[in-house]
Amino acid sequence: MPADAKPGTTPAARVIPLTPSVEFDAALVRKLNQTGPRYTSYPTADRFSGDFGPGQYRAAVASLDTDGERSPLSLYVHIPFCESLCYYCGCNKIITQDHSKAAEYLGYLYREIALQGALLAGRNRVDQLHFGGGTPTYLSDGQMDELLSTLRAHFDFAADDEGEFSIEVDPRTVTPARIATLRRQGFNRISLGIQDFDPAVQRAVNRVQSHEQTLEVLEAARANGFRSISVDLIYGLPLQSVASFGPTLDKIVAARPDRIAVYNYAHMPRLFKAQRLIVEEELPDAETKLAMLGLCIERLTAAGYVYIGMDHFALPDDDLARSQREGGLQRNFQGYSTHADAPMVALGVSAISAVGASYSQNEKTLAAYYERLDRGELPIARGIALSDDDLLRRAVIGQLMCDFELDYARLALPGGVDARSYFAAEIERLKPLEDEGLLCIGSKGLKVKMRGRLLIRNICMAFDSYLHAPAPEGPALARYSRTI
């Protein structure tokens, strides 16, 4: 797809054969694109209930020891503060330049860390840590030192060469010296938010950062020995076009980050107030977005990146690509991961944990989060205990999302039940997608074809029992983004 293609003029029948891992068929994507979950969890977060609270979470933690295994933990820490508002953002964030609010927040976060540390005593080994937000680097160097020291006092962290310790960074908020400090503090992986380098697009979404500023941060991360550098891009933002996005991709390919995420902007102003500041008339139409997606795939795979799944790409020697080749890729709330099978303990306002056969989410507002901790309680507002059927379907969706295949022999089916019988209705739902050439349905499992990989969410939706429950049990699809 040429970089100077005009919006809306992508040939309907064009198929772009790319690497051995993905095939882009614009006509097929156009035909099958629909709204649906991203499956960072199953069941999805809209199924969480207020009936699940601290007591149920404690029971889930206790259940971790029933099988005699003590898998290392994955920790997620949510820092919700940002100094300025990016109009496209749908994250839980607090826009303020009053940094005293961060100091108050940390005081309460330390209480939660202490509660979780006590609950997990004896099984508190941590192999993976991720700081997200918001903007984690909203914290000062001193505050970050104190937070990490508190975490290490309550959890046993793996050595630097064994663990994955990552942080999301807004390049506008850091200097090369700050990057060196983050590495000294123990982070060994870094993710940079970019979205688009085009100045007009940046102004339209209120996120102005130069290519030079971003490259300086990326090079500082490389010079200071970060093991993996990833960048985030978004297509579908106001004023974007195929022609305007090409130079951004050229700059990204030249910078050679280890991982690249290319997200589809989902304009949902009813759910996210910040998006109401975007001028809807400036958003690219569906055909332009489709052409931009094709351009991203073509450019990145031609540059040697491996398509991991969904909207993620990685260099062949990156841990994600290696893990996928070896059958060890997992998926969680941070996306694709090499450690997602570990219990994930999430700390901070709105953070979501995945422990045992459960998911739980903290209170979404600071007031409610603080109130819970003032009472000495874990700040859990809602969650869900997974049934045996939930666990089975989570395994199915995980295999499909990560391996692009489903091996019936790997499933923990109820005694004496054949997978084809258990999933008879699901296999029937998949037959139209098989007719479209997205997958093969066999006696021993499913195999997603190259042209089906971009539409993997459509395939997974066939196994989502909540989507297919009779109304009003099934959630409204309007709350989800488009699958492409």
C-alpha positions in Angstrom: 0.0 0.0 0.0 1.7 3.2 -1.1 2.3 5.9 1.5 0.6 8.5 -0.8 -2.6 6.5 -1.3 -5.7 8.7 -1.0 -8.0 8.0 1.9 -10.8 5.7 1.0 -9.2 4.4 -2.2 -7.8 1.0 -1.1 -8.7 -1.6 -3.7 -11.4 -3.7 -2.3 -9.9 -7.1 -3.3 -6.3 -6.3 -2.4 -4.5 -8.9 -0.3 -1.0 -8.1 1.0 1.1 -11.3 1.7 3.5 -10.3 4.4 5.7 -12.3 6.7 4.8 -16.0 7.5 2.8 -14.7 10.4 0.1 -12.4 9.0 -1.8 -11.6 5.8 -3.8 -8.4 5.4 -7.0 -8.7 3.3 -8.7 -5.3 3.2 -11.9 -6.6 1.8 -12.2 -9.4 4.4 -11.4 -7.0 7.3 -13.9 -4.6 6.0 -16.6 -7.3 5.8 -16.0 -8.9 9.2 -14.9 -5.9 11.4 -17.3 -5.5 14.4 -17.2 -4.5 18.0 -15.9 -7.0 20.5 -13.7 -7.6 23.6 -9.9 -7.4 23.5 -9.7 -10.4 25.9 -7.0 -9.1 28.3 -9.1 -11.2 30.6 -11.9 -13.8 30.4 -14.5 -13.2 31.6 -14.1 -9.5 30.6 -14.2 -6.7 33.1 -17.8 -5.8 32.4 -18.8 -9.1 34.0 -17.2 -8.1 37.4 -19.6 -7.7 40.3 -19.8 -5.7 43.5 -20.6 -9.0 45.3 -16.9 -9.8 45.1 -14.8 -8.1 47.8 -11.8 -8.4 50.1 -13.1 -11.7 51.6 -13.4 -13.4 48.3 -9.9 -12.1 47.3 -8.4 -13.5 50.5 -10.0 -16.8 49.7 -8.4 -16.7 46.2 -5.0 -16.0 47.7 -5.4 -18.9 50.1 -6.3 -21.2 47.1 -2.9 -20.5 45.5 -1.3 -22.9 48.0 -3.7 -25.8 47.6 -1.8 -27.3 44.6 1.6 -27.1 46.5 3.0 -24.7 43.9 4.4 -21.2 44.6 4.6 -19.5 41.3 6.4 -16.1 41.4 4.1 -13.1 41.4 3.6 -10.3 38.8 3.0 -6.9 40.4 1.2 -4.0 38.7 1.4 -0.5 40.2 -1.0 2.2 39.0 0.1 5.9 39.2 -2.9 7.8 38.0 -1.5 11.4 37.7 -0.7 13.4 34.6 0.2 17.0 34.2 -1.8 17.5 31.0 -4.7 15.8 29.3 -4.3 13.7 26.1 -7.7 13.9 24.4 -7.7 10.3 23.1 -7.0 8.7 26.5 -9.4 6.2 28.0 -7.2 5.4 31.1 -8.1 6.0 34.7 -6.1 9.3 35.3 -6.1 12.5 37.3 -5.0 15.7 35.6 -3.2 18.0 38.0 0.0 20.0 38.4 -0.4 19.9 42.2 2.3 17.3 43.0 1.2 17.2 46.7 -1.6 15.0 45.6 0.9 12.3 44.6 2.5 12.5 48.0 -0.9 11.8 49.6 -1.6 9.0 47.2 1.7 7.3 47.9 0.9 7.3 51.6 -2.3 5.3 51.0 -0.5 3.1 48.4 2.0 2.1 51.0 -0.9 1.0 53.2 -2.2 -1.2 50.4 1.3 -2.6 49.8 1.6 -3.5 53.5 -1.8 -5.3 53.5 -1.0 -7.3 50.3 2.6 -8.0 51.5 1.2 -9.5 54.8 -1.4 -11.5 53.0 1.1 -12.9 50.5 3.9 -13.5 53.1 5.7 -16.7 52.3 4.8 -16.6 48.6 5.9 -13.1 47.8 8.6 -13.7 45.1 8.2 -11.2 42.3 9.5 -12.0 38.8 7.6 -9.2 37.0 6.8 -5.6 37.8 5.0 -3.0 35.7 4.4 0.6 36.5 1.5 2.1 34.5 -0.8 5.1 34.6 -1.4 7.9 34.2 2.2 8.9 34.0 4.4 6.9 36.4 7.2 9.5 36.0 4.9 12.1 37.5 6.6 10.9 40.7 9.9 12.6 41.6 13.1 10.6 41.8 12.8 10.6 45.6 9.2 9.5 45.5 10.1 6.7 43.1 13.0 5.6 45.3 10.7 5.5 48.3 8.0 3.6 46.5 10.4 1.0 45.2 12.0 0.6 48.6 8.6 0.0 50.1 7.8 -2.6 47.5 11.1 -4.4 48.2 10.4 -4.4 51.9 7.3 -6.4 51.4 8.2 -8.5 48.4 11.2 -10.5 47.3 12.3 -9.3 43.9 14.2 -11.5 41.4 17.6 -10.4 40.3 17.9 -7.9 37.5 19.0 -10.6 35.0 16.1 -12.8 35.9 13.1 -10.5 36.3 11.2 -8.2 34.0 10.7 -4.7 35.6 9.0 -2.3 33.3 7.7 1.3 33.4 5.6 3.4 31.0 7.2 6.7 30.2 5.9 9.9 28.6 9.0 11.3 26.7 7.8 14.8 27.5 8.3 14.3 31.2 11.8 12.8 31.3 15.4 13.7 30.4 18.3 11.3 29.6 19.4 11.8 33.2 16.0 10.6 34.5 16.2 7.5 32.2 19.6 6.7 33.8 18.0 7.1 37.2 15.2 4.8 36.4 17.7 2.1 35.3 19.6 2.6 38.6 16.3 2.2 40.5 15.9 -1.3 39.0 13.7 -0.9 35.9 15.1 -2.9 32.9 12.3 -2.5 30.4 10.7 0.7 29.2 7.6 1.7 27.1 7.4 5.1 25.4 4.2 6.7 24.4 4.4 8.3 21.0 1.1 7.9 19.1 2.1 10.0 16.1 4.9 12.4 15.2 2.8 14.6 12.9 2.6 18.1 14.5 -1.0 18.7 13.3 -2.2 15.4 14.8 -0.3 16.1 18.0 -2.0 19.5 18.4 -5.4 17.9 17.7 -5.0 15.5 20.6 -3.1 17.9 22.9 0.1 15.8 23.0 3.0 17.7 21.4 6.3 16.0 21.5 9.0 16.2 18.9 10.8 13.3 17.2 14.1 14.6 18.5 12.8 14.7 22.1 11.5 11.1 21.8 14.6 9.8 20.1 16.8 11.3 22.8 14.8 9.3 25.5 14.9 6.1 23.4 18.7 6.4 22.9 19.2 7.1 26.6 17.3 3.9 27.4 19.5 2.0 25.0 22.7 3.6 26.4 21.7 2.8 30.0 21.2 -0.9 29.3 17.4 -1.3 29.3 16.8 -4.8 28.0 13.7 -4.0 26.0 12.4 -0.8 24.6 8.8 -0.6 23.3 6.8 2.2 21.7 3.1 2.9 21.3 1.4 4.3 18.2 -2.2 5.0 17.5 -4.0 5.1 14.1 -7.4 6.7 13.6 -6.6 10.0 15.4 -7.9 13.3 14.1 -6.2 14.7 11.0 -4.4 11.4 10.3 -4.1 10.0 6.8 -2.2 7.3 5.1 0.2 9.9 3.7 0.7 11.7 7.1 1.3 8.5 9.0 4.0 7.2 6.7 6.7 9.5 8.0 6.0 8.4 11.6 6.4 4.8 10.6 9.7 5.6 8.8 11.0 7.3 12.0 10.0 4.3 14.2 11.6 1.8 11.9 14.8 3.8 11.8 14.8 4.0 15.6 14.5 0.2 15.8 12.6 -0.3 19.2 12.4 -3.9 20.3 8.6 -3.9 20.4 5.9 -1.8 18.7 2.2 -1.6 19.6 -0.1 0.0 17.0 -3.5 0.6 18.6 -6.7 1.4 16.8 -8.2 4.6 18.3 -11.7 3.8 19.5 -13.7 7.1 19.7 -16.1 6.5 22.6 -16.9 9.9 24.0 -19.9 8.6 25.9 -17.6 6.5 28.0 -14.5 8.8 28.1 -15.0 12.5 28.7 -11.6 13.5 27.4 -12.6 12.3 24.0 -15.3 14.9 23.8 -12.6 17.5 23.2 -11.8 15.8 19.9 -13.3 17.3 16.8 -15.2 14.4 15.3 -15.3 15.9 11.8 -11.5 15.6 11.8 -11.4 11.9 12.5 -10.4 9.7 9.5 -13.2 7.6 8.0 -13.3 3.8 8.2 -11.6 3.3 4.8 -8.7 5.5 5.7 -8.2 3.7 9.0 -8.2 0.4 7.2 -5.6 1.7 4.8 -3.5 3.0 7.6 -3.6 -0.4 9.3 -2.5 -2.0 6.1 0.4 0.4 5.8 1.5 -0.3 9.4 1.5 -4.0 8.8 3.3 -3.7 5.5 6.0 -1.4 6.7 6.7 -3.1 10.0 6.8 -6.7 8.7 9.0 -5.5 5.8 11.4 -4.0 8.4 11.7 -7.4 10.0 9.2 -7.2 12.9 7.3 -10.3 13.8 3.5 -9.9 14.2 2.9 -11.2 17.7 -0.9 -10.8 17.7 -3.6 -8.2 18.0 -1.7 -4.9 17.5 1.7 -6.0 18.7 5.0 -6.4 16.8 8.5 -7.4 18.0 11.9 -8.0 16.7 12.7 -11.7 16.1 15.2 -11.9 19.1 12.9 -10.1 21.5 11.5 -12.2 24.4 8.0 -11.9 23.2 8.8 -13.3 19.8 11.0 -16.0 21.3 8.3 -16.9 23.8 5.7 -17.2 21.0 8.0 -19.5 19.0 8.5 -21.7 22.1 4.8 -21.8 23.0 5.1 -19.8 26.2 3.4 -16.6 25.2 0.6 -15.4 27.6 -1.9 -12.6 27.8 -3.0 -10.3 30.6 -4.2 -6.8 31.4 -0.9 -5.3 30.1 -1.2 -7.2 26.8 1.1 -10.0 25.7 3.5 -11.3 28.2 6.0 -14.0 29.0 4.9 -14.2 32.6 1.1 -13.8 32.4 0.5 -17.3 34.0 1.8 -15.8 37.3 -0.7 -14.5 39.8 -0.9 -10.8 39.2 -1.3 -8.5 42.2 -2.4 -5.0 41.2 -1.8 -2.0 43.4 -3.3 1.4 43.3 -6.6 3.1 42.4 -8.7 1.1 39.7 -6.0 -1.6 39.3 -7.1 -5.1 38.4 -5.6 -8.3 40.0 -5.8 -11.8 38.6 -5.2 -14.2 41.4 -6.1 -17.9 41.3 -9.5 -18.4 39.8 -10.5 -14.8 40.2 -10.3 -11.2 39.0 -10.6 -8.2 41.3 -10.6 -4.5 40.8 -9.8 -1.7 43.2 -12.0 1.3 43.8 -11.9 3.7 40.8 -11.9 7.0 42.6 -9.3 8.3 45.0 -12.0 9.2 47.6 -13.3 5.6 47.7 -9.8 4.1 47.5 -8.7 6.2 50.5 -11.8 5.5 52.5 -11.3 1.7 52.2 -7.7 2.0 53.3 -8.6 4.3 56.2 -10.8 1.4 57.4 -7.8 -1.0 57.2 -9.4 -2.9 54.3 -8.1 -3.9 50.9 -9.6 -1.4 48.5 -11.3 -4.0 46.3 -14.6 -2.7 44.8 -15.7 -5.6 42.6 -14.5 -8.8 40.9 -15.5 -12.2 39.8 -14.8 -15.8 40.9 -14.3 -18.0 37.9 -16.3 -21.1 37.3 -14.8 -24.3 35.8 -16.4 -23.3 32.5 -14.9 -19.8 32.8 -11.4 -21.3 33.4 -11.8 -23.7 30.4 -12.9 -20.9 28.1 -10.1 -18.6 29.4 -7.6 -21.4 28.4 -9.2 -21.7 24.9 -9.1 -17.9 24.3 -5.6 -17.7 25.6 -4.4 -20.5 23.2 -6.0 -18.8 20.3 -4.8 -15.3 21.1 -1.2 -16.3 21.7 -0.6 -19.5 19.6 -3.2 -18.9 16.8 -4.3 -22.5 17.3 -6.4 -24.6 19.8 -5.2 -28.1 20.8 -8.1 -30.0 22.4 -5.6 -32.3 24.1 -4.3 -29.4 26.2 -7.7 -28.5 27.7 -8.9 -29.6 31.1 -12.3 -30.9 30.0 -14.8 -32.5 32.4 -14.2 -36.2 32.8 -15.4 -38.2 29.8 -16.5 -35.2 27.7 -15.2 -34.7 24.2 -14.1 -31.2 23.2 -16.1 -31.3 20.0 -19.2 -32.1 22.0 -18.6 -29.6 24.7 -18.0 -26.8 22.1 -20.5 -28.0 19.5 -22.3 -24.6 19.4 -19.0 -22.7 19.2 -17.8 -24.8 16.3 -21.0 -24.1 14.5 -20.5 -20.4 15.1 -17.0 -20.7 13.6 -18.0 -22.4 10.4 -18.8 -19.2 8.5 -15.4 -17.9 9.5 -13.9 -21.2 8.2 -15.7 -20.6 4.9 -14.1 -17.1 4.8 -10.7 -18.8 5.1 -9.9 -17.6 8.6 -9.3 -21.0 10.2 -9.4 -24.7 9.8 -11.6 -26.8 12.0 -10.1 -30.3 12.7 -10.9 -33.3 14.8 -8.0 -32.4 17.2 -8.4 -28.7 17.3 -8.4 -25.4 15.4 -5.7 -23.7 13.3 -6.0 -20.0 12.5 -4.8 -19.2 9.0 -2.5 -16.3 8.1 -5.5 -14.3 6.9 -7.4 -14.9 10.1 -4.7 -13.6 12.5 -5.8 -10.0 12.4 -9.4 -11.1 13.1 -8.5 -13.3 16.0 -10.9 -11.4 18.3 -13.8 -12.5 16.0 -12.7 -16.1 16.4 -12.4 -15.9 20.2 -15.8 -14.3 20.5 -17.3 -17.6 19.4 -16.2 -19.1 22.7 -17.4 -16.2 24.9 -20.5 -17.6 26.6 -21.4 -14.2 28.1 -21.7 -12.6 24.7 -24.1 -15.4 23.6 -26.2 -15.5 26.7 -29.9 -14.5 26.3 -30.6 -10.8 26.9 -30.3 -9.2 29.3 -27.4 -11.4 30.5 -25.3 -10.7 27.5 -23.4 -7.4 27.6 -24.0 -4.7 25.0 -21.4 -4.8 22.3 -21.5 -1.0 22.1 -19.2 -0.8 25.1 -16.4 -2.5 23.2 -14.0 -1.2 20.5 -14.0 -2.5 16.9 -12.1 -5.7 16.5 -9.9 -4.0 13.8 
